[in-house]
Amino acid sequence: MAGKQYDFTKGSIMKKMILFSSPIFLTNILQTSYQVIDSLWVGNLLGPSALAATAVSGVVIFTILSFIIGINTSALTVLSQYKGAGNDDGLKKALNAFVVILGSLALILGVIGFVSAEWILNAMGTPEETLPLAALYLRINFVGILFLFGYNFIATVLRALGDSKTPVRFVLLAVILNAILDPIFIAVLDLGIAGAAYATILSQGTAFLYGLIYSVTKGGVPFSLPSLPAAEQARRIFKLGLPSGLSMMVISGGVLAIMTVVTSFGDEVTAGFGAAQRLDSLIMIPALTLGSAINSMAGQNIGADKWGRVGDITRSGLTLIAVVSVSLSAAVFFSAEWAVGLFVQDPETVAFGTMYVQTVAFFYPFLGINFVLNGVVRAAGGMMQVFILNVISFWILRFPLTYLAASVFGEAGIGIGMGASLVLSALIAAVYYRFGGWRKINIMEDPKK
């Protein structure tokens, strides 16, 4: 049965925001649990060095994939605006162009990542005892890069069309398979950290095939046999996609830079940071959820030229993120030591992970403000504007503040610098939303005409 497709250009905003974002929230919970389960098995069966290897490799994978993820975000904007405008022909052509361009980029970056894995890890200052495990885990993951891209792209397309429920099935399938295959490949077949990587790509590959079959047969997605897109269509996609892709590169590059600060404190801190990030990602889920939901909701209304509803969507999003993120931050703060201890038993590792989580927990509502406001700007097509905001956030604020705080306060400064940067980033995003020129952007019209 096909999932319900919402029309966001009419009806109650808060009600639809909750109904539409709830499945996205569940999907993000499942995505996080996927990583958590992987880390639980690796940390408990293979130890702190293997857990550190997956943490460092995970940052690299995200960095290499981030350009594609960014263009994927631009797909959400373009497709949702075509949907809101009722332009079925434009929707079909844009979808074909995204499939061809993103598929090609995924394959190219997969090869680059596989070949340069060890060099990248060395450049990050990965501890010597962690490097061989991290390189092996990383290379295997790059073999399955197309699967990871594929099922996430299909989920993005469905959300642009107003269906957020169906993507839950893809991720649930991947999580269940990974939970079953991880211990089998790691311990039973004695494949070690390579087993965790094999379990990952097999699970993601199965989810991708299921998603593809569903979207073609039941989902109402106007996929067609891929064909070379028109030059103008490709130009427009790259005009939006390049800043969006670069924006994600800026984010992931900033995370990568911060990881170099973390690795300078040794294996225990690196492993503790890896465990903490799994918990830390739970606090981020409401922000990620609303950012994606608002991108779709605002995009449809911008396409339909209903600007009054765009403002209402922003206010509803800020209210919702304030209530949810504060509650979740409190829960994670008080359970930090117990939760970090689920991943690894080394006392020093647990101590750092707990300290980091408790330091940053209550700063994440400010991250939510960023996601909501940038989601609206992105829905208008303001990819270059969001790129500039992310450069400020990560390279002018987050990395320098984290580096400086770590230099002054030692390993405790990692969380202090991160938290301070989130507050300042939210203030800058609010100023641009209020006074910036993002409302004048038009991505539906050919400027040459």
N, C-alpha and C positions, 0 to 999 in steps of 0.2 A: 504494500500500500504506500502510495506516494505521500511524502510529508506535506503539511499545510504551508502554502506560500502566503505571507502577510503583505498587505498593501498598507504602507506606512503613511500614505498621503491623506488619510482620513481616520477618524475614530480616536479613542483614548490613547494618549501618548504613553503615560506611565504604565497602563495596563499592558499595552503591546510591548513596551520596553522590557517589562518583567517576563512576559510570556516568551518573547523572542530571545532574550538574553539568558533565560534559565537553561535551555539546552546547550547554549554556547558555554555557560558556566560549567555544566556537567561535562562537556567535551574537554574543557581545559583541566578540570579535576582529573579526568581520565588520562589526559596527556601527562600531567604531573605525576600521577600514580604510576604511569608507565616508567618514567625516569626513576621514581622512588623504588619500585620493585626491582629494577635493574641494579640500583645502588645497594639495596638490601642484600641481594644475593651475592653481588661482587664483594661488598664489604665484609660480610659474614663468612663467605666461603673462601675468599682469596686474600683478605687482609687490607690494611691501610694503603699499601703501595698500589695495589690494584684499584682501590677506590679513588686514590689521587689520580691515577692514570685515566680513569673514566671522566673525572672532573675536568682535567686539562683538555682531554680530547673533545669533550662536549663543547667547550668554548670554541675550539678550532672549527669543529663541524658547523656550529652556528655562524661563525665568522665567514667561512667559505660559502655557506648557503644563503647568507643574508642578502646578497644582491638579488637573488632569485625571489626570496621572501618579500623583498621590497617591491619588486615588480608585481608580485602576487597581490600585494596590498593595493596597488594601483588598479588591478583587475577588479577588485571589490568596488572601487569608486566608479570606474567606467561602466561596468555591467549594471550596477544599481541605478545609475543615472539613466541608462537606456531603458531599464525596467520601469522606472518612475515616469519616463516620458512616453512609454508605450511603443517604443521603436523596436519592433521585433527583428527587422532586417539588420539594423545597426548592431543589435545584440548578438546576432548570429555571426556577423563578420568580425566583430571585436573578439568574440570567444575563440574563433578559429585562429586569429592572429596571436592571441595569448598562448594558445596550445603550442603553436609552431615555435614562437620565440622562447617561451619558458622551457619547453622540452629540450631545445637545442642548448640553451645556456646550462641547464642541469647536467647534461652529458659532458659538456666542455669543462665545467667547474669540477665535476666528479673526477675526471682524468687529472686535472691540475692538482686537486687535493690528494689524490692517491700517490702521485709521483713526488710531491713536495712535503709529504707528511712529516718525515723526520726532521727536515730542515726547519719547518715551522715550529716544531716542538723545541728544537734546540734554541731557536731565536727567542722563545718565550722564557728560557731559563729553566726548563723542566728539570727537576732533580734527576741525577744520573741513575738512581735505582728505579725511577719511575719511567724513564724514557723508552726502554724496549717494549714494555707493556702498553704504553700509550700509543706508540707508533703502530703496533700490531692492531690494536682496537680501532684506531683511526682509519687505517687503510681498508679494513673489512667494511667499515661503515660507508666509506666512499664508494664501494662497489654497488651498494644498494641505494645510492642517492636519488635515483629516478623514482623509486618507490615512495620515499619520504616526500619528495616534491609532489608526486602524483596524487596521493590521497588527500594531502593538504590543499592542493589546488581545486580538486573536485568539491571539497567542503566549502571553499571560498566561493565558488560559483553558485552553489546551492544557497548560501547565505545571501548573496547578492540578489537572488531571485525571491528572497523572503522565507526560505526554508532553513531553519536552524536545527530542527529535530533530527533529520536523517543523518547528518555527519556524526552524531553521537554513536551510531551503529558501527561506523568504520573504526573509530578509535576504540570502542569497547572490544571489538574483535581483535584488534592489535594488542590490547592490554592483556586479554585472556590468554592469547597465544604466547605472548612474551612471558607471562607468569608461569606457564606450563613448561615452555622450552628452556628458559634460563637454567633451572637446576639440572635439567637433563643434559644440556650441552656442557655446562660448566663442570658438574661433578660426576654424573653417571658416565658420560662419554669422555670425561677427563680432558676437555678442551681448554679449560682455564678461561682467561679473559677473552680469548678468541671465540669461545662458546657463547659468551654474552653478546658479542657483536653479531654472530651468525643468527642467534635467536632474534635479534633486533631486525635485521634485514628480511628474514623470513616472515616475521609477523607483519611488518610494514608492507611487504610485497603482497601478502594475502589481502590485507585491508584495501590496498590500491585496486586489485583486480575486482574485489567485491564492489567498491565504490564506482568503478568504471561501468560494470555491468548494470548496476542499479540505475545510474544516471541516464544511461542510454535507453533502458527498457521501461523504467517506471518514473524517473525523476523529472521528466519534461525538460531536460537540458538539451538545447539545440546543438549538440555536438554533431560534427560531420567529418568525413574523411579529411585529414589535414591537407591544406593546399597553401601555396605561397601567398601570404597576404599582400594586398595592394600596398604600394610604396607609401601612400599617404596614411594608410591605417597603421603601418609599421612605424612611420615617423611620429605619429601622434602617441603611440604606445611608448616609444622610447623617450619622447618629450616628457611624459608623465612618469614613466617607469625608471628612467635613469636617476632623477633626484630621489625617488622613493627607494630605489635600490641602494644608492649612495647613503641615504639616511640610515638604512639598516646596517650598512657597512660601518658607518660612524658609530652606531650603537654597539655593534658587536666588536668593533675595533677598540672601543672604549673599555668594554668588558675584558677584552684580551690584554689591554694595557694594565688594567687593574689586577689581572691574574699574574702579571710579572711582578707586581708589588707583593702579592700573596706568596708566590713561589720563593721569593727572597728570604722568607722566614722558615723555610724547610718543609719536609714531608708531612709532619704532623699538622702544621697550620694549613697546608694545601689540602690535606684530606678533610680537616675540620671545616674548611671553607666549602669544600665540595658537598659535605653533608648538610651544612647550613644553607647552602643555596637551594637544596631540595625543599627545605621548610620555608625559606624565604620566598620560593616560587609559589607556595600556597597563598601567601599574603598578596602576591601580585595578581592572582587569578581574577578577582573582581575587576581590577583595572584593565587587564587584557580583554576580559569579557565585554565590558561596556565600550571599550575602544572599538572593538570589532562590530558590536551591535549598532553603535551610534554611527559608524561609518556607513552601514547599510541604510539605517533609518534616515539620516540626514541626506544621504546621496539620493534616495528616491524623492524626497521633498525638494531638493535643489533642482533635480531633473524636471520636476513638475512645477517649479517656480513658486513654491509655497514657503517663503522665507520666515513668515511668522511662526510656523510650526518648527522650523529649524532652531529658532531661539528657545522655544518651549522644550525641544528635545535636549538642548544643552542644559537648561535648568533642571530638568528631571534627572538627567544623567549625573549631575553634580550632587543632587540630593541623595540619590541612590548609592553612589560610591562612598559618600560620607558615612552613611549608616552602616553599610556592609563592611567596609574596610576597617573601620575602628573596632567593630566587634571581632572580626577575624584576627586583627593584630593582637588584641588582648588574649585571645585563646592561644595563639602561637607563643606569645611572650611567657605565659605561665607554664606552658608545657615544653619549653625549649630544651632543657637538659634531658628530660626523658626521651623526647623525640630524636635528638641528635644521637643519643645512646642506642637507638634502634639500628643505626647504620654501622657503627664502629664502637669497639669497647676500650680502645686506648685512652687512658685518662687525659692526657694532654690534648689529644684530638677533640675529645668531648668538651673539654673546658673551653677551648677556643671557639668551637662551633656554637656553644651556648652563649658565650659572651657576644659574639657577632650578631646572632639572631635577636637577642634581647636589646642590643644597641639600636638596630635598624627598624625593629618591628613597628613602632609608632610613627615612623616617618613615611610609611608607605601610602597613607591617605593622600599625601602630596603627590606621589607618583600617579595616583588615581586621577587627580586634577589634570595632570599632564595628558594622560591618555584620553580623557573625555574631551578636553579642548582641542587637542591635536587631531582627534578623530573627526571632529566637525570640520576643521580646516582642511583635512585630507579629503573629506567627502566632497568638498567644493572643487578639488583638484589642486589644492595648494601644496603640492609635493615639494617644490623648491623651498617654500616657506618652512615646512616642517623639517626639511633637511638642515636649514640654517639653525632652527631652534635646537635640533639634536646636536649639532656641532657645538653650540654654546653649552648645552646641558652636559655633554660627556667630556669634551676636550678642553673647554674653558673652565668648567666647574668640577665635574665628578672626578676625573683622573688627577688633576692637580691637587684638589683638596684631599683626596685619599692618600696620594703620595706624601703630601705635606704633613697630614695628620699622623701617618704611619712613621714618618721621620721623627716626629716630636713625641708621640705616645707609644711607639712600638706597634706590635700587632693589634693592640686595642684601637689604634687610630684608623684601621681599615673601615670599621663600622661607623666611626665618628665622621670621617670624611664623606662616606656615602650618604649618611643621613643629612648632613648640611647641604650637600649638592641637590638633594631632592626638594628641599624647601625653596632654594633659590630658583631652581628650574620651574617650579610651579608658578612662582611670581612672574617670571618672564613670559611664560605661556599665557597667563591671564592678561598681561599687558598687551600682547600681540592680538589675542582674540578680541579684545575690546577696541583697539585702535588700528589694527592692521587692515590691509586692503584685500583680504581673501574673498570677500563677498562679490568682488567684481570679476572673478575668474570665470571663464566659460570654456568648458572642454567639449561641449556638444557641437559647437559650430566651427566650421573650417575657416580659419582666419583669412584664407586667400580669397574667400568668396565675398 
